[in-house]
């Protein structure tokens, strides 16, 4: 069953959030390195309590049409913005971690001029129900989203994604090639490993070394979320200041500084995580998906056309030759600026590239 939905957070939840933020127990010792500096987080917490206008943020969220649907035994939240064109192609727009549907608020109206846009919240993220049993990996989510598109009456569709969305889009293409017209990615899944006969090229080998260095220097979050999401979740589910530090750090490190993402938008995203208590269930996706890596054996490929938008501050990002070992790359754009959160940082540029790629498939 599908029903309209209005995402809201009860006033008492916001009041409790403010009480907890004002009562934050701050760390002692060296507090200017090794993570978000104390002075920075104090200001973020102050702003969250004193300046973030949550009713206004809710009005912004609800400018788009939201729904709930029963899919695979879970109650899933999604945006469904229909194009005025009755023959428009359905487009599944997929977010990742530590994002949410909030990343897509600006790009949805741009894409809905040409496509019927569906933006689901991943299971265990935001207003989508959290699984209570193991097994909800990126591959399983692809199955659920294919079922959602069937429920909406869309037999054939395209998919776009970054972060987890890129992995889910890839699994959709692998598992449902007759239904997926094409996938557009602004990120290459971290588990992606194509078949290589002999040695990688010099460019590819250098890229693999950069990836390993990035994992060593910046990937601690991923390791703990793959191995101890529940243990970390106890702390982040109880401390909104800790939750903000964990998420805001990623927006700061992964976004292009030139994007200047408004703090209001980042804290809207954090507030959704807090109010729905989904940080632990969102992090569990790392553990579950470690069991379904995107690894390709000899002769195996992603059997649908692929478009790539390469944003300069997205890292690590492999060279085109490495991607083409398993993806059918028919479209590639080197973007002038932007980072990991492409739909939030550069909605116009990303929307334009998605349109160009999908129109090219029709040509």
C-alpha positions, 0 to 999 in steps of 0.5 A: 500500500502506498500513502501520502506522508508528511515528514515531521518531527514532534516539537517535544523531540526538538525540545529534548534535542535542545536540552541534550545539546545544552548539557553536552559534556565536552572532551578534555585534553588536546581538543584542536586536532585529531577530529573536529576541533572543540571550538568548531563543534561548540559553535555548531552546537550553539547554532543548532540550538539558537539559529536553526529554524526547524519549522522552516526546514520542515516546510522546505522538506515538504515542498516535495511530495512524500510517500510511504509504501510497504516493500519487502516487509518494510515501510519505506519513505520516498519522494515521488515527483512526477514530470508534466510529460506523461511519457517521461522516463522514471529515474531512481535517485539514490543517496548514501551515507551520511546523507539522506533525501535532504541532499536531493531537495534542490536537484529533484525539481530540476530533474522532474522537468524531464523525469518521473523522479523517485528518491527513496530513503534507504532502509534504516535511514531517516523515515524508512523503517530499520531492518531488525534482521541481518542481511540488508546489504546494498544488493538486497536494497537493490531488490527492494527498490526494484520492487518499489518501482514495480509498485509505482508502475515503472517497469523500466527506469534509470538510476543515478547515485553516489556513495551507497547509491552508486553501489545500489544502482550497480546492483540494480543493473547487474540483477535487473538488466532488462529493467534498467535503461542506464545508470549514472554515477558520481562515485565508484563503489568502494568494493568495486574490483574488476577482473584483471589479467596480468598487471594493472596499468601504471595509472591504475596501480598508482590509483590503487596506491592512492586508494590504500593511502586514503583508507589508511589516513581517512577511512577509520570511520568505514572500518569501525562501521563495518566491524562495530556499528552497534558499539559506536551506535550507543554513543551516537544515538545518545549524544547529539553533539557526538552525532553532529561531530561524526557527520559534520566531519564528513561533509567538511572533509569530502565536499569541495570547499568552494561548494560552501554547503549551508550549515542549515542544510547539513544540520537538517540532515543531522536532525533527521538522523537524530529524530528518527534514531537511525544512525546505528541502522544506517551504519550497519549497511557497511557491515552488511554490504561487506558480504556482498562486494561488487567483484567481477570475474573473467567475462563479467560486466555491468550489462547496461550503459553507464554515465560517469560524472567525475567531481574533482574533490571526490576521492578516492576515484579510479581512472577511466580505464579501471572503471571500463574494465567492468562498466560500459562507460558511454558518457564521461564528464569531468566536472569543474568543481564539487565533491562527494555530495554532488546533488547537494553541492552542484545540483544544476551541473549534476542534473544537466549531466544526467539529462545529457546522458539519458537523452544520449541513450535515446539517440 
